[in-house]
Amino acid sequence: MTRPDAGPNTDPWREPVTVAQIPDTGLHREIEASPRERVAMAEVAGLREVVSAHASFDVTPRSGGRVHVGGHVRARVGQTCVVTLDPIENDLDEEVDLVFAPPEQVRQLADLIEQGQDGEDVEVPDPPEAIVNGVIDLGRLATDALFLAIDPYPRKPGAVFEPDVTAPDPEDHPFAALSALQEKPKGKKPKGK
């Protein structure tokens, strides 16, 4: 997942979970973005505002050092209608279902997935995300899911774009002057020439 303007300092919502501390039975996390985190998210995503942002995750260890993260991200975002330019708010609800793996496994698994395709038209699973420095950041995961759910062209309910249509002036075109010259009555040629 990538987000708009992704860079080293664009993690406005941080909720790190240390993989080594995840119990064998897994853990459940409910996280809520603070007002400051919501302002930062709105700035990164180019939104008018993020009114609320909440995520619910189940983090479950798997074999081989992998970790499954599943859950939902729910948010209310303030945007501007692309038709009326009125401020509007939209509710987002994005499901999260990802597997994380140690970095050395990620490339191996991605290669195996590529080899398994062999030009067949079958649904292929995504390669796992990398566990970075032994940590999975649930805040970043929630932020990425929120950014993916944003409608880039939000419309106010019932708003319809109706272009201003005016009938073209038949005399207003690049060759109007030439057309006018052709329509002049032809005069008689003087005699003797």
N, C-alpha and C positions, 0 to 999 in steps of 0.2 A: 504494500500500500504506500502510495506517495501522496503528499499533501501539497497544496499550493505553497510556493515559496519555501519548500523544505530546505532546511539548513541546520547548522549546528545549534543555533539558539532559538529554534522554533518549537520548543516543547513547552507550551504554556501550561499543560496539565500533567503533572508527574505523580504517579502512584507506583513506585517500584516494589516488586516482589522478588525476593532472593530465592532462586530455584532450590538451593540446598536446604532451605527452611520450610519447603512445602511438605506437609505431612503425607504419608502414604495414602491416607483417605482423601486427600485433596483439601481444598479450602474454598470458601465462598466469600466474595468481596462485593460490598455495595459501596460505590464511591460517588461523590457529589463534587462538582467543580465549584470552587469559591468564586465570589464576585470578581476578584482580581484575575483569576484563571479564565473566567468567561470573557472578560474584556480583552485579554491577550488572544484568546481563540478567535474572537470576532475580528480582531486586527489582522491576524494571520490569514483568515479565510476571506477577508474582504466583505464581512457582513456588517449590517447596521449595529446588531448586538446579538449576544447569545443570552437569552432570558434565563434559561435553565439548562443544565446538562447533568445527567445521572447515568450511571452504568451499573450493571449487575453481572458479575462474572463467576463462573465455576472454573477453578484451576485444578487440573488433575494430572498427576505424574503418570507417564507411560514408560514402556520399556526403552532401553537404550539411551536414557537421559532426556528423552523427549517429554514435552508437556503439552497437554491439550487445554485450550482456553475457549470456553463457550459462554454465550450470554447475550445481553441486549444493551444497546446504548439508546437512551431516549433524551431528546432535547427539544427546546423551543427556541427558534431563531428569528430574529427580526431582519427582514429584507425589504427591498423596494420593488414594487410591481413594475415589470418591464413595459406594461401597456399604459397604466395610469400614472405611474411614478408615485403612487401613494405608499405609505409605509404599511407593511403587512407582517404577520407572524405565521410561521409554519412549524408544525410538529413533525419531528423526525423520530423514527423507530427503526434502528438498524440492527440486524442479527450479526453476531460475531461467532465464527467457528473456525479456529486456527490451531495449527500444531506448530510448536516451537521445538527446535533441536539445537544441539551444540553446533557451533560454526563448522567444524570439520565434517559433520554429517550432512549439512545442508547441501553442499556441492555434490556429494555422492548421490544423495536422494534425487536431486534435480537431474543429474545425468541419467539415473535409472528411469526416471519418468520420461525423459526425452527418448531414450532407447526403446521404451515400451510403446511409443506412439507408432513408429514405422509407417507413417502415412495413413493409418487407419482413422476412420471417422468415429472415434469413441471419446467419451468424456474422460479427460485425464485430470487427476487431482493436482492441485497446486503444490509446488515444493514447500517445505516448511519454512517458517521464519527463523532467523538466527537468534539464539539466546546470546545477548551481548553482555560480556563481563559477568556472567552468572546471574543476570537479572532480566526479568520481563517487566516492562513498564506498562501497567494497565492503563494509566492516564494517557499515555501516547497512543495506545491501542484504541482507547475510547475516542480520542481526538481524531485519529485517522478514520475511524468508522463514521463519526459525525460528519467529517469533511466529505466523505464519499456519498453520503445521503443528501447533501445539499442540492436543491434544484437550482441549476445555474440560470434559469429563466423563469423566476417565480411570477405567477399571475394572481391577481386578486380574483376571488370567485366571481364568475360571470363577466370578467373583463375580456373583451375581444378587440383585437387590433383591426381597425377599419381605416385603410389608407384614404387620404383626401384625394378623391378622383375628380379631375377637371378635364373637360373635353379639350383635346388639343386644337389649337388654332391652325387651320389648314394653310394659312399664309406664313406660319412661323416654322420654317425649316431651312436648312443650309442653302438649298437651291431655289429659294423663293425669288431672289433677284433675277436669276437666269430665266425662270419660268415667266416672269413679268416681261422680260425682253422678247421672248418668243411669241407672246400673245399680242404684241403691238401690230397694228395693221401694216402690212407691207405697202410701202409707197411705190409709185411707178418710177421707173428709171427715166432720167431725162433723155430726150431724143438727141441723137447725134453722138453719143458716147458709146 
